[in-house]
Amino acid sequence: MPEPSLNLCELFQATAAARGDAPALTMAGHPGLTWREYADLIAGLAPGLASLGVTPGRCVALLMGPRPEFHVMDTAVLHTGGTPFSLQLGDALDNHVRSLKVSGAGHLVTESKVLDEAMAIARAHGGIDVICVDLDAPREGVLSMGEVAHREGPGFEELWRAVGPEDIATLIFTSGTTGVPKAVQLSHRAIAVSEHSTHALAPFTDPDGTVLSYLPLNHIAERFMSHYASLAYGVRIRSVADPTTLYEEIRTTRPVRFFGVPRIYEKLADRATALIDAAPGLQDAVATGLEAVRAEQSGEPLIGERAEAARQAHADLAGVRRELGLDRAEYLAVATAPAALAMLERFHAVGLKVCDLWGMSEIIMCTLNPPDAVRLGTVGVFLDGVEGRIADDGEILVRGPNAFSGYVGDTERTAELRDTEGWIHTGDVGSIHDGYLSILGRKKELLVTATGKNIAPAHIEGALKSASPLIDHAMAIAEGRRHVTALLALDPDAMVTFAVENGIDGEIVDLFDNPEVRAEVERAVAAANQTLARAETVRRFHIAPTAWLAGGDEVTPTAKLRRERIVAKYATEIEELYR
C-alpha cells in the first residue's frame, strides 16, 4: 500500500478527482460548489495569483469569515507554492499591520462585508494588493476573484507539482495571551501527517458526511478540523457565517464530526437538559446511562439486566441525540481548555461520546481519545508517530513529524520551545498512565496558595462553567492567597432566558446585579464546590459588571483567558474578595 501523500495539493487533486460532482462547499444563501467546480476554480485562480506575484514562499493574508470562497482562495494559494494565512476579524489595525509585516504578505484577500476594514489595513500597511471574493461593483484598488481567475499565468500543472512537503502551508499567529504573538510556520508535511494519524484513530467512514466551519480561521483548530480534513478526505464543509445560527445548523446539518471549545458543548448540554426535562421518563434513562458510563470508565463490565437496561436507555435517548443534530457524529471532540468531567459524563449518558483531545499551534494534533476507547479525564493517546514524555518538573514534552518549522524570523524563541533533541516544551503539565495523557494545567498558570498547595485553575473553572448556563467564563484566584476565590462573567443570552423563566423585568444591564441572578450563581458555585477537592473550593466570588467577549480585554478569540490582563483590570475587586 503506498504511503499517504504529505502534500496538500496532491491530496486535494486526488480528492477532487474522486468526488467529482458531489457537493464540496455549502453555506446558507450560497449556491455552493461541487468538487469538480471547486477544482476548476483552483485551476484558474492559481495561475492568476502567480501572475500577480504570488510565487513559492510568498505569503497571502485572508481577512474573511467562514464561507466557501475562503476554502477556494486558501487552496488556490497553496497550488502556487505560496503560504495563505488568516487575520483575525475585528482585531486591532496595528495587530493586522504587524502580522502583514512579519509575514511579508503582498496580497490581502477579503469579502465585501469587511472590505472597508481591509482597505484601511492596506492603507496603513502600504504596498499590498486587495482581492475581494464577492465584489458586487467595481472599486478602485480592488481586484475581483473573477479578474484574478482570468489573468494569464504559468501552467497550472507545473505550479502545483512543484510544491513540496516541507513548503510552508500556513502561518498561525499565537493568541498573545502572554506577550507579542509569534508566527508559527506549519508545513504541508506537518498538516498532512496530523490529518492521516487523526484519521487512523477517528476515521471518516461516511463519504457524503459534512463538517461545520464556524470557528475563527486564523487558528489551527478550525483549519485542521474542516479545511484540511476536507482536502484530505473529501468531507463536505458547511460554512456558518452567522454564529447565532450555529445550534440550528448543527441540528439540520447533522455533522459526521464536530469540534468545539468547552463553552459550545456547555450550551449544547443545556439544550440536551431542556429536551430531557420536557419528556417524562427520560430522566430515568439518563440516570441509567450515567450508571453505565461510570461502570464502563471504571472497567466494570455490564452484564445481564444492567446491560439490557443500558441498551434500552440508549434507545430511549435517540430522539435527544437527533434533536441536537449529533446523531450521525462519528467523533465529538472538545479542546483549547479542559472540559468538566460532569459535563462529559452527561453527554456519554445520552449516548454522545464527547471527549478531550490535545494539541497546540506548534504541533497541531498530538493526542485524541479513540472513539471506541474513550477515557474521561484524559486527552487520549498519542497519535501514530508522535512521541510524548513527562519531564522531571512535570512538563509535557512532544516530538514528531507534526512539529512546526519554526517561528518566522525568530530563531531565539524557536530554540526556547524546541530543544536540540527535537523535543517541544509545551508548557503544559501532565501525567501518562496506560498510554493515556492527562493534563493538569499550564505550567505558568499553576497557582500556589499561601499554604503551599498547587492548584490547577482550569479544573476549577470548568466545574464552575458547567454548574450553570449563566456562567460564561470563570477565573480562579489563589496565587499566594489563603484560599480560592473566583471572578465570574455571565452569559447575556442565558440571563435573558433566566429572566423570562423567572418573571424578572428590566434591561439586560440590570440583570448583572439582580438578586435572583446572584442567588442562582451562588447555587451554581455551591454545586461546583461539591465536585472539587477541599483546597480547590471557591470561598467567594465576584460577578463582572459586563460580559467578557471573545477577542476583548479578558478573553482571546478562542476563549482562552487573558489572565494577566484580568488580574490587572480587576485588582480592586480581587483584593475585596480577600478582605
VOZA-335060 format. One record per residue (C-alpha): residue number from 0; residue in three letters; chain; x, y, z. Coordinates in steps of 0.001 Angstrom, whole numbers, m for minus. Layout:
% residues N
vomi drenvo vexti x y z
NUM Ala A X Y Z
...
//
This chain:
% residues 579
vomi drenvo vexti x y z
0 Met A 0 0 0
1 Pro A 1530 3376 m997
2 Glu A 2493 5873 1668
3 Pro A m116 8646 2060
4 Ser A 822 11935 426
5 Leu A 2378 14667 2538
6 Asn A 1466 17355 15
7 Leu A m1883 19131 468
8 Cys A m2085 19937 m3248
9 Glu A m1728 16264 m4170
10 Leu A m4341 15373 m1577
11 Phe A m6775 17944 m2970
12 Gln A m6279 16870 m6579
13 Ala A m6877 13204 m5710
14 Thr A m9930 14057 m3607
15 Ala A m11489 16329 m6244
16 Ala A m10984 13703 m8960
17 Ala A m12581 11001 m6813
18 Arg A m15540 13107 m5576
19 Gly A m16455 14736 m8899
20 Asp A m19978 16164 m8789
21 Ala A m20518 15542 m5068
22 Pro A m21118 18710 m3013
23 Ala A m17898 20147 m1576
24 Leu A m18638 23593 m117
25 Thr A m22028 24871 1081
26 Met A m23449 27766 3083
27 Ala A m26912 29169 3760
28 Gly A m27889 31520 921
29 His A m24965 30360 m1233
30 Pro A m25258 28211 m4389
31 Gly A m22405 26023 m3176
32 Leu A m19715 24227 m5138
33 Thr A m19190 20649 m6222
34 Trp A m15722 19142 m6087
35 Arg A m15445 19496 m9857
36 Glu A m16373 23189 m9693
37 Tyr A m14007 23690 m6763
38 Ala A m11122 22128 m8729
39 Asp A m11928 24182 m11854
40 Leu A m11781 27391 m9830
41 Ile A m8395 26428 m8375
42 Ala A m7053 25692 m11865
43 Gly A m7968 29233 m12934
44 Leu A m7073 31114 m9778
45 Ala A m3616 29650 m9096
46 Pro A m2047 30837 m12379
47 Gly A m3776 34202 m11977
48 Leu A m2368 34607 m8479
49 Ala A 1077 33610 m9725
50 Ser A 870 36325 m12384
51 Leu A 216 38826 m9589
52 Gly A 3411 37811 m7799
53 Val A 2201 35010 m5529
54 Thr A 5310 32925 m6005
55 Pro A 6607 29969 m3951
56 Gly A 7108 31005 m349
57 Arg A 5194 34274 m730
58 Cys A 2512 34887 1878
59 Val A m1096 35890 1210
60 Ala A m3317 37170 4030
61 Leu A m7018 36310 4219
62 Leu A m9415 38555 6136
63 Met A m12607 36519 5867
64 Gly A m15152 34702 7940
65 Pro A m16325 31155 7209
66 Arg A m17594 30948 3627
67 Pro A m16924 28713 583
68 Glu A m14629 31288 m1031
69 Phe A m12264 31101 1925
70 His A m11502 27468 1087
71 Val A m11226 28267 m2621
72 Met A m8733 31103 m2172
73 Asp A m6683 29351 510
74 Thr A m6399 26227 m1647
75 Ala A m5563 28270 m4755
76 Val A m2669 29967 m2959
77 Leu A m1406 26543 m1842
78 His A m1311 25487 m5507
79 Thr A 1064 28366 m6339
80 Gly A 3521 27238 m3675
81 Gly A 2537 30297 m1649
82 Thr A 1547 30477 2008
83 Pro A m2017 31539 2856
84 Phe A m2805 32627 6397
85 Ser A m5759 34252 8153
86 Leu A m6107 37510 10030
87 Gln A m8495 37694 12969
88 Leu A m11683 39523 12058
89 Gly A m12160 42598 14214
90 Asp A m8590 42646 15535
91 Ala A m6836 45983 16082
92 Leu A m5427 47703 13000
93 Asp A m1901 47734 14462
94 Asn A m2050 43966 15008
95 His A m3053 43380 11407
96 Val A m256 45582 10103
97 Arg A 2267 43835 12345
98 Ser A 1156 40423 11062
99 Leu A 1455 41566 7457
100 Lys A 4948 42923 8040
101 Val A 6116 39775 9851
102 Ser A 4781 37586 7038
103 Gly A 5902 39825 4186
104 Ala A 2498 39344 2555
105 Gly A 1934 41233 m675
106 His A m1767 40417 m1095
107 Leu A m4835 40647 1120
108 Val A m7945 38595 239
109 Thr A m11223 39692 1801
110 Glu A m15029 39736 1438
111 Ser A m17363 42649 856
112 Lys A m18750 42865 4397
113 Val A m15271 43712 5749
114 Leu A m13873 45371 2611
115 Asp A m13660 48785 4298
116 Glu A m11635 47231 7131
117 Ala A m9378 45536 4577
118 Met A m8812 48803 2708
119 Ala A m7899 50546 5962
120 Ile A m5354 47794 6669
121 Ala A m3941 48122 3132
122 Arg A m3556 51906 3513
123 Ala A m1889 51560 6911
124 His A 489 48904 5604
125 Gly A 1135 50299 2128
126 Gly A 2097 48334 m937
127 Ile A m378 45468 m634
128 Asp A m2920 44369 m3248
129 Val A m6531 43730 m2206
130 Ile A m8696 40969 m3704
131 Cys A m12411 40745 m2829
132 Val A m14093 37368 m3356
133 Asp A m17634 38742 m3718
134 Leu A m17121 42200 m5177
135 Asp A m20510 43318 m6498
136 Ala A m19369 46610 m8102
137 Pro A m16001 47887 m9350
138 Arg A m13896 49591 m6707
139 Glu A m10630 51387 m7215
140 Gly A m7649 49441 m5955
141 Val A m9594 46163 m5571
142 Leu A m9463 43075 m7782
143 Ser A m12398 40679 m8006
144 Met A m11912 36918 m7778
145 Gly A m13110 36643 m11380
146 Glu A m10490 39114 m12585
147 Val A m7761 37065 m10903
148 Ala A m9038 33832 m12444
149 His A m8972 35293 m15975
150 Arg A m5369 36514 m15851
151 Glu A m2736 34751 m17918
152 Gly A m159 32926 m15819
153 Pro A 2180 29957 m15603
154 Gly A 953 26455 m16366
155 Phe A m1234 25081 m13583
156 Glu A 248 21572 m13520
157 Glu A 3754 22970 m13383
158 Leu A 2798 25218 m10477
159 Trp A 1248 22737 m8100
160 Arg A 3506 19805 m8893
161 Ala A 6484 21913 m7795
162 Val A 5062 22203 m4251
163 Gly A 6951 20050 m1742
164 Pro A 6063 18602 1675
165 Glu A 8405 20971 3523
166 Asp A 6929 24087 1907
167 Ile A 5002 26220 4392
168 Ala A 1244 25737 4048
169 Thr A 124 28368 6552
170 Leu A 1132 30684 9366
171 Ile A m663 30638 12703
172 Phe A m188 33694 14892
173 Thr A m291 32626 18532
174 Ser A m3017 34155 20682
175 Gly A m688 36518 22522
176 Thr A m2032 35749 25995
177 Thr A 1479 36148 27435
178 Gly A 3180 38532 25012
179 Val A 3585 39564 21362
180 Pro A 2102 36911 19039
181 Lys A 4557 34634 17243
182 Ala A 4108 33439 13649
183 Val A 4091 29632 13650
184 Gln A 5135 28074 10338
185 Leu A 3303 24836 9503
186 Ser A 4434 22777 6533
187 His A 2379 20617 4193
188 Arg A 4105 17664 5861
189 Ala A 3130 18622 9419
190 Ile A m531 19181 8500
191 Ala A m860 16078 6310
192 Val A 803 13831 8916
193 Ser A m1602 15126 11564
194 Glu A m4601 14520 9283
195 His A m3501 10982 8408
196 Ser A m2767 9992 12017
197 Thr A m6047 11507 13246
198 His A m7981 9663 10550
199 Ala A m6297 6401 11576
200 Leu A m7800 6644 15088
201 Ala A m11030 8505 14287
202 Pro A m11797 7890 10613
203 Phe A m14383 9462 8354
204 Thr A m16492 6494 7276
205 Asp A m19367 8358 5579
206 Pro A m18221 9513 2118
207 Asp A m21068 12030 1982
208 Gly A m20592 13368 5521
209 Thr A m20484 17035 6448
210 Val A m18465 19080 8927
211 Leu A m19209 22623 10044
212 Ser A m16784 25521 9683
213 Tyr A m17653 28159 12260
214 Leu A m14624 28916 14458
215 Pro A m12059 31673 13681
216 Leu A m9990 30602 10681
217 Asn A m6799 32206 11956
218 His A m6446 29342 14441
219 Ile A m5243 25875 13558
220 Ala A m8241 24150 15178
221 Glu A m10772 25285 12545
222 Arg A m8364 24930 9663
223 Phe A m7487 21399 10751
224 Met A m10978 20146 11562
225 Ser A m12691 21464 8435
226 His A m10411 22889 5730
227 Tyr A m7527 20422 5743
228 Ala A m9736 17431 6612
229 Ser A m11798 18242 3534
230 Leu A m8727 18439 1270
231 Ala A m7528 15058 2548
232 Tyr A m10761 13067 2831
233 Gly A m13420 14786 754
234 Val A m15740 15628 3618
235 Arg A m18264 18333 2725
236 Ile A m17864 21689 4504
237 Arg A m20889 23668 5638
238 Ser A m19780 27224 6458
239 Val A m21611 29027 9255
240 Ala A m21270 32744 8572
241 Asp A m23657 33802 11349
242 Pro A m22598 32389 14739
243 Thr A m26091 32908 16164
244 Thr A m27340 30146 13849
245 Leu A m24748 27559 14950
246 Tyr A m27013 25323 17025
247 Glu A m29706 25278 14356
248 Glu A m27031 24492 11741
249 Ile A m25855 21558 13864
250 Arg A m29440 20319 14198
251 Thr A m30207 20494 10477
252 Thr A m26798 19569 9036
253 Arg A m26104 16621 11397
254 Pro A m22301 16682 11008
255 Val A m20243 13486 11000
256 Arg A m17558 15124 13128
257 Phe A m17907 18089 15427
258 Phe A m15284 20059 17312
259 Gly A m15832 22857 19804
260 Val A m14470 24686 22792
261 Pro A m15979 23774 26188
262 Arg A m18449 26668 26129
263 Ile A m20021 25405 22893
264 Tyr A m20575 21991 24459
265 Glu A m21858 23530 27681
266 Lys A m24590 25250 25668
267 Leu A m25335 22003 23837
268 Ala A m25588 20314 27238
269 Asp A m28107 22962 28331
270 Arg A m30185 22190 25236
271 Ala A m29999 18477 25968
272 Thr A m31137 19090 29552
273 Ala A m34126 21112 28331
274 Leu A m35136 18303 25954
275 Ile A m34807 15684 28692
276 Asp A m36717 17727 31259
277 Ala A m39553 18192 28775
278 Ala A m40032 14452 28233
279 Pro A m41313 12362 31153
280 Gly A m39237 9264 31737
281 Leu A m36071 10442 30041
282 Gln A m34540 11480 33370
283 Asp A m34579 7808 34353
284 Ala A m32951 6886 31050
285 Val A m30177 9425 31677
286 Ala A m29650 8075 35199
287 Thr A m29323 4561 33780
288 Gly A m26962 5826 31089
289 Leu A m24855 7618 33686
290 Glu A m24582 4449 35754
291 Ala A m23436 2575 32638
292 Val A m20857 5250 31763
293 Arg A m19334 5200 35228
294 Ala A m19196 1411 35211
295 Glu A m17529 1419 31812
296 Gln A m14988 4025 32889
297 Ser A m14112 2022 35994
298 Gly A m13561 m1110 33910
299 Glu A m16645 m2884 35262
300 Pro A m18456 m4892 32564
301 Leu A m22225 m4557 32350
302 Ile A m23963 m7922 32134
303 Gly A m27473 m9286 32304
304 Glu A m30260 m6923 33289
305 Arg A m27898 m3967 33728
306 Ala A m26607 m4357 30187
307 Glu A m30143 m4616 28798
308 Ala A m31223 m1534 30792
309 Ala A m28288 432 29375
310 Arg A m29201 m591 25804
311 Gln A m32806 441 26366
312 Ala A m31773 3793 27842
313 His A m29567 4441 24804
314 Ala A m32510 3686 22506
315 Asp A m34865 5888 24537
316 Leu A m32471 8850 24209
317 Ala A m32163 8595 20406
318 Gly A m34584 11486 19979
319 Val A m32397 13780 22093
320 Arg A m29332 12954 20020
321 Arg A m31280 13540 16813
322 Glu A m32827 16815 18002
323 Leu A m29378 18163 18939
324 Gly A m28180 17201 15459
325 Leu A m25376 14945 16720
326 Asp A m26902 11537 15989
327 Arg A m24665 10967 12932
328 Ala A m21458 12201 14569
329 Glu A m18612 9676 14414
330 Tyr A m16376 11820 16585
331 Leu A m17170 14602 19047
332 Ala A m14131 16479 20313
333 Val A m13504 19321 22728
334 Ala A m10242 21214 23186
335 Thr A m8466 24557 23864
336 Ala A m9454 24260 27543
337 Pro A m10353 21374 29856
338 Ala A m13962 20218 29788
339 Ala A m15645 19490 33107
340 Leu A m15906 15770 33857
341 Ala A m19556 16087 34935
342 Met A m20494 17557 31551
343 Leu A m18652 14833 29632
344 Glu A m20294 12119 31729
345 Arg A m23714 13554 30982
346 Phe A m23066 13582 27236
347 His A m21897 9965 27377
348 Ala A m25015 9072 29380
349 Val A m27105 10433 26495
350 Gly A m25055 8358 24039
351 Leu A m22784 11137 22721
352 Lys A m19125 10281 23302
353 Val A m17724 13785 23634
354 Cys A m14069 13626 24600
355 Asp A m10986 15766 25069
356 Leu A m8108 15894 22615
357 Trp A m4916 17914 22776
358 Gly A m2553 19849 20584
359 Met A m1164 23333 20088
360 Ser A m340 25625 17195
361 Glu A 3271 24459 17057
362 Ile A 2481 20712 16928
363 Ile A m1113 20662 15641
364 Met A m2628 17352 16804
365 Cys A m811 15271 19450
366 Thr A m3395 13093 21189
367 Leu A m7004 12062 20934
368 Asn A m9354 9618 22585
369 Pro A m10196 6712 20245
370 Pro A m13990 6729 19723
371 Asp A m14309 3151 20964
372 Ala A m11941 3578 23927
373 Val A m12593 6988 25490
374 Arg A m11111 7598 28924
375 Leu A m12795 10575 30524
376 Gly A m10454 12916 32339
377 Thr A m7708 12314 29770
378 Val A m6900 13824 26372
379 Gly A m6334 10365 24911
380 Val A m3373 8533 23413
381 Phe A m528 9901 21322
382 Leu A m1075 9762 17585
383 Asp A 985 7439 15435
384 Gly A 4496 8840 15009
385 Val A 4149 11298 17896
386 Glu A 6371 10743 20931
387 Gly A 5453 12127 24326
388 Arg A 7073 12063 27749
389 Ile A 6903 13892 31065
390 Ala A 9933 15937 32141
391 Asp A 11234 15898 35701
392 Asp A 9269 19043 36544
393 Gly A 6024 17567 35145
394 Glu A 6080 19407 31810
395 Ile A 4793 17507 28768
396 Leu A 7399 17134 26008
397 Val A 6446 16103 22472
398 Arg A 8268 15457 19217
399 Gly A 7308 14061 15847
400 Pro A 6682 14843 12163
401 Asn A 3719 17022 13185
402 Ala A 6058 19705 14576
403 Phe A 6231 23213 13196
404 Ser A 9058 24598 11049
405 Gly A 9932 27379 13490
406 Tyr A 8696 30897 14156
407 Val A 9038 33378 11296
408 Gly A 12277 35334 11732
409 Asp A 12683 34290 15371
410 Thr A 15288 31569 15854
411 Glu A 15737 32528 19505
412 Arg A 12155 31836 20536
413 Thr A 12097 28759 18304
414 Ala A 15089 27399 20228
415 Glu A 13375 28187 23545
416 Leu A 10458 25952 22569
417 Arg A 12287 23126 20763
418 Asp A 15469 21719 22302
419 Thr A 18458 20230 20481
420 Glu A 16924 16733 20581
421 Gly A 13763 17910 18867
422 Trp A 11503 17880 21941
423 Ile A 8841 20589 22023
424 His A 8494 22001 25561
425 Thr A 4731 22502 25550
426 Gly A 4295 24477 28776
427 Asp A 1563 22057 29866
428 Val A 1908 19900 32968
429 Gly A 563 16349 32919
430 Ser A 922 12642 33504
431 Ile A 745 9483 31371
432 His A m969 6272 32529
433 Asp A m1565 3230 30311
434 Gly A m663 5370 27310
435 Tyr A m3339 7994 28063
436 Leu A m2256 11567 28732
437 Ser A m3873 13688 31447
438 Ile A m3266 17430 31558
439 Leu A m3164 19212 34893
440 Gly A m2825 22721 33546
441 Arg A m399 25238 32146
442 Lys A 2993 25258 33841
443 Lys A 2887 29052 34160
444 Glu A m729 29059 35348
445 Leu A m495 26643 38294
446 Leu A m1496 28503 41418
447 Val A 416 28060 44667
448 Thr A m1609 29035 47725
449 Ala A m178 30613 50883
450 Thr A m317 27151 52445
451 Gly A 1798 25640 49657
452 Lys A m967 23823 47753
453 Asn A m523 23541 43956
454 Ile A m3836 24189 42219
455 Ala A m4727 23869 38534
456 Pro A m7171 26714 37871
457 Ala A m8653 25228 34685
458 His A m10186 22342 36658
459 Ile A m11986 24739 38988
460 Glu A m13081 26993 36136
461 Gly A m14531 24099 34180
462 Ala A m16568 22974 37178
463 Leu A m17965 26484 37653
464 Lys A m18968 26910 33996
465 Ser A m20647 23509 33936
466 Ala A m22708 24282 37027
467 Ser A m24968 26862 35363
468 Pro A m25621 28224 31862
469 Leu A m25420 31682 33433
470 Ile A m21645 31381 33934
471 Asp A m19944 32112 30621
472 His A m16370 32489 31906
473 Ala A m14671 31877 35235
474 Met A m11194 32661 36501
475 Ala A m9863 31150 39713
476 Ile A m7697 33272 42017
477 Ala A m5410 31664 44581
478 Glu A m1763 32591 43956
479 Gly A m224 33421 47339
480 Arg A m3666 33515 48953
481 Arg A m5148 31516 51817
482 His A m7936 30043 49681
483 Val A m9567 30114 46251
484 Thr A m11878 32846 45019
485 Ala A m13198 33446 41507
486 Leu A m14121 36128 39021
487 Leu A m17231 35208 37041
488 Ala A m18539 36631 33770
489 Leu A m22168 35928 32891
490 Asp A m23726 34996 29554
491 Pro A m26172 37706 28389
492 Asp A m28338 35268 26380
493 Ala A m28596 32881 29324
494 Met A m29512 35774 31620
495 Val A m32354 36820 29316
496 Thr A m33662 33247 29301
497 Phe A m33358 33083 33088
498 Ala A m35202 36400 33445
499 Val A m38083 35257 31231
500 Glu A m38383 31920 33056
501 Asn A m38417 33646 36451
502 Gly A m40589 36660 35599
503 Ile A m37808 39209 36082
504 Asp A m38329 42571 34388
505 Gly A m35703 45123 33419
506 Glu A m32928 45778 30953
507 Ile A m30136 43266 30492
508 Val A m27617 45638 32076
509 Asp A m29655 45429 35285
510 Leu A m29543 41630 35396
511 Phe A m25873 41566 36368
512 Asp A m26863 42995 39775
513 Asn A m30214 41222 40119
514 Pro A m30591 39369 43456
515 Glu A m32245 36334 41838
516 Val A m29455 36069 39281
517 Arg A m26884 36241 42055
518 Ala A m28741 33607 44039
519 Glu A m28635 31270 41023
520 Val A m24890 31907 40666
521 Glu A m24422 31176 44386
522 Arg A m26273 27898 43900
523 Ala A m24040 27040 40937
524 Val A m20836 27806 42867
525 Ala A m22032 25601 45722
526 Ala A m22794 22782 43257
527 Ala A m19368 23140 41627
528 Asn A m17693 23012 45031
529 Gln A m19280 19626 45627
530 Thr A m17179 18255 42748
531 Leu A m13901 19859 43856
532 Ala A m11269 18914 46393
533 Arg A m11335 20883 49627
534 Ala A m8312 23009 48674
535 Glu A m9986 23867 45340
536 Thr A m13354 25030 46654
537 Val A m14341 28602 45888
538 Arg A m14956 30623 49058
539 Arg A m16089 33905 47494
540 Phe A m16737 35228 44002
541 His A m17208 38482 42124
542 Ile A m19550 38877 39147
543 Ala A m18119 41105 36408
544 Pro A m20431 44020 35543
545 Thr A m20331 43211 31813
546 Ala A m19877 40142 29623
547 Trp A m16383 39013 28598
548 Leu A m16443 38933 24818
549 Ala A m14161 36818 22630
550 Gly A m11278 38953 21393
551 Gly A m11791 41512 24178
552 Asp A m9689 42530 27172
553 Glu A m10358 39348 29116
554 Val A m10714 36553 26549
555 Thr A m8910 35618 23317
556 Pro A m10879 34812 20135
557 Thr A m10615 31089 21041
558 Ala A m11968 31651 24573
559 Lys A m8644 31473 26420
560 Leu A m8432 33729 29450
561 Arg A m6027 36654 29296
562 Arg A m5091 36057 32929
563 Glu A m2556 38830 33443
564 Arg A m4874 41437 31949
565 Ile A m7785 40200 34081
566 Val A m5753 40341 37284
567 Ala A m4683 43908 36481
568 Lys A m8157 45058 35439
569 Tyr A m9910 43557 38472
570 Ala A m7195 44200 41052
571 Thr A m9530 46151 43347
572 Glu A m12265 43519 43181
573 Ile A m9769 40726 43869
574 Glu A m8462 42466 46949
575 Glu A m12028 42928 48165
576 Leu A m12609 39172 47879
577 Tyr A m9889 38614 50488
578 Arg A m10902 41305 52981
//
